[in-house]
């Protein structure tokens, strides 16, 4: 009996170890959910749009869209969330462009037909390439606003620490990736397993720029209390959208979100 119990315990622990090892190896396939493409040309999305190439510090060439306006009030670098590709964010680019803002809508490595595989370090390189492109295109650093959606909020928050923007607008940010993972997988040791961390609260605590946080009060993906915690850590302004879920259209092109972005512009010197 004791031997059978011991063998059962060993078998059980072996299964758990295999499962945890598999999750560790494959976890990025759960975090990053790219749609590979193809995507339309920028000019098909918006007249005057440009297909541009972002060159990363590790040698990748990433496709992106740039929608300039004459004498823009500011330029917005848009960092998407973890799923889809830039085509899903085209309505946001159109709305911001209509409000007199130039927009660079990027796709990370592995998204939208881009080469490479996404990771925390890789996305940091990608967003730096986007910023470099805007500066080379003549956008003054003091007229550059960062907008990040969900995972993209973490990407631009990290960028802001090293390269502060004129303003930082985060849509549905989490405190850190492990906090979201623990919420959805409470039975797993998420903090021990995670390879990518994205500690948003740590980044905004540096107060790199005026901060606005937009979130839905019914968000079941990123709990609203996490977005509020990010706001508090960064000393920012919160814009709550009542009843909005994480992927609702109102958090892409709704008036509360668009007004939050444009309201940040007058604060730019």
Residue pairs with C-beta under 8 A, 6 or more apart in sequence:
20 188
20 189
20 193
23 30
23 188
23 193
24 193
24 195
27 193
27 194
27 195
28 117
28 118
28 119
28 195
28 196
31 82
31 151
31 177
31 196
32 82
32 108
32 110
32 118
33 82
33 83
33 84
34 83
34 84
34 85
34 108
34 110
34 111
34 112
34 118
35 83
35 84
35 85
35 87
35 88
35 111
35 112
36 85
36 110
36 111
36 112
36 113
37 85
37 112
37 113
38 113
39 63
39 85
39 86
39 87
39 107
39 112
39 113
40 87
41 49
41 51
42 49
42 50
42 51
42 52
42 65
42 66
42 67
43 49
43 50
43 51
45 65
45 67
45 87
45 90
45 93
45 94
46 67
46 90
46 93
46 94
46 97
48 67
48 68
49 65
49 66
49 67
50 65
50 66
50 67
50 68
51 63
51 64
51 65
52 63
52 64
52 65
52 66
52 104
52 133
53 61
53 62
53 63
53 64
54 61
54 62
54 63
54 64
54 106
54 126
54 129
54 130
54 132
54 133
55 61
55 62
55 129
55 132
56 62
56 109
56 125
56 126
56 128
56 129
57 125
57 128
57 129
58 122
58 125
60 109
60 114
60 115
60 116
60 125
60 126
61 115
62 106
62 107
62 108
62 109
62 114
62 115
62 116
62 126
62 129
63 107
63 112
63 113
63 114
64 86
64 104
64 105
64 106
64 107
64 130
64 133
65 86
65 90
65 93
65 103
65 104
65 105
66 102
66 103
66 104
66 105
66 133
66 137
67 93
67 97
67 102
67 103
67 104
67 105
68 75
68 102
68 137
69 97
69 100
69 101
69 102
72 100
72 101
72 102
72 143
73 99
73 100
73 101
73 143
73 265
74 101
74 102
74 143
74 144
74 145
74 166
74 167
74 265
74 268
75 101
75 102
75 103
75 104
75 134
75 139
75 143
75 144
75 145
76 96
76 101
76 102
76 103
76 104
76 145
76 146
76 147
76 261
77 104
77 106
77 127
77 130
77 131
77 134
77 144
77 145
77 146
77 147
77 156
77 165
78 89
78 92
78 93
78 96
78 103
78 104
78 105
78 106
78 147
78 148
78 149
78 152
79 106
79 127
79 130
79 146
79 147
79 148
79 149
79 152
79 153
79 155
79 156
80 86
80 88
80 89
80 105
80 106
80 107
80 108
80 111
80 149
80 151
80 152
81 149
81 150
81 151
81 152
82 150
82 151
84 111
85 107
85 111
85 112
85 113
86 105
86 106
86 107
86 111
86 112
87 112
89 105
89 149
89 252
90 105
91 252
91 253
92 103
92 105
92 252
92 253
93 103
93 105
95 253
95 258
96 103
96 258
96 261
96 262
97 103
99 258
99 261
99 262
101 145
101 261
101 262
101 265
102 139
104 130
104 133
104 134
106 126
106 127
106 130
107 113
107 114
108 114
108 118
108 122
108 123
108 126
109 115
109 116
109 117
109 118
109 122
109 123
109 126
110 116
110 117
110 118
111 118
116 122
119 195
119 196
120 195
120 196
120 197
120 198
123 155
124 155
124 158
124 159
126 155
127 155
127 156
127 158
127 159
128 159
128 163
131 144
131 159
131 163
134 144
135 141
135 144
141 163
141 165
141 166
142 166
142 268
142 269
143 166
143 268
144 165
144 166
145 165
145 166
145 167
145 168
145 169
145 261
145 264
145 265
145 268
146 156
146 159
146 160
146 165
146 167
146 168
146 169
146 209
147 156
147 169
147 170
147 171
147 261
148 154
148 155
148 156
148 157
148 169
148 170
148 171
148 173
149 171
149 172
150 171
150 172
150 173
150 174
150 221
150 222
150 246
151 198
152 171
153 170
153 171
153 172
153 173
153 174
153 200
153 230
154 173
154 174
154 177
154 198
154 199
154 200
154 203
155 198
156 165
156 168
156 170
157 168
157 170
157 173
157 200
157 203
157 204
158 198
158 203
159 165
160 168
160 203
160 204
160 206
160 208
160 209
161 203
161 206
161 208
164 208
164 209
165 208
165 209
166 209
166 210
166 264
166 267
166 268
166 269
167 209
167 210
167 211
167 212
167 264
167 265
167 267
167 268
168 204
168 208
168 209
168 210
168 211
168 212
168 234
168 236
169 211
169 212
169 213
169 214
169 260
169 261
169 264
170 200
170 204
170 211
170 212
170 213
170 214
170 227
170 230
171 213
171 214
171 215
171 251
171 257
172 214
172 215
172 216
172 219
172 221
172 222
172 227
172 246
172 251
173 200
173 213
173 215
173 222
173 226
173 227
173 230
174 180
174 198
174 200
174 222
174 226
174 227
174 230
175 199
175 200
175 201
175 226
175 229
175 230
175 233
176 197
176 198
176 199
176 200
176 201
176 202
177 194
177 196
177 197
177 198
178 190
178 191
178 194
178 197
179 226
180 221
180 222
180 223
180 226
181 188
181 190
181 194
182 188
182 190
182 191
183 223
200 230
201 229
201 230
201 233
204 211
204 230
204 233
204 234
204 236
205 233
205 234
207 234
207 235
210 236
210 264
210 267
211 231
211 234
211 235
211 236
211 237
212 236
212 237
212 238
212 239
212 260
212 261
212 263
212 264
213 227
213 228
213 230
213 231
213 234
213 236
213 237
213 238
213 239
214 239
214 241
214 251
214 256
214 257
214 260
215 222
215 224
215 227
215 228
215 238
215 239
215 240
215 241
215 244
216 224
216 240
216 241
216 243
216 244
216 245
216 246
216 248
216 250
216 251
217 224
217 240
217 241
217 242
217 243
217 244
218 224
218 243
218 244
218 245
219 227
219 244
219 245
219 246
220 245
220 246
221 245
221 246
221 247
222 246
224 240
227 238
228 238
230 236
231 237
231 238
239 256
239 257
239 260
241 250
241 251
241 254
241 256
241 257
244 250
244 251
244 254
248 254
250 256
250 257
251 257
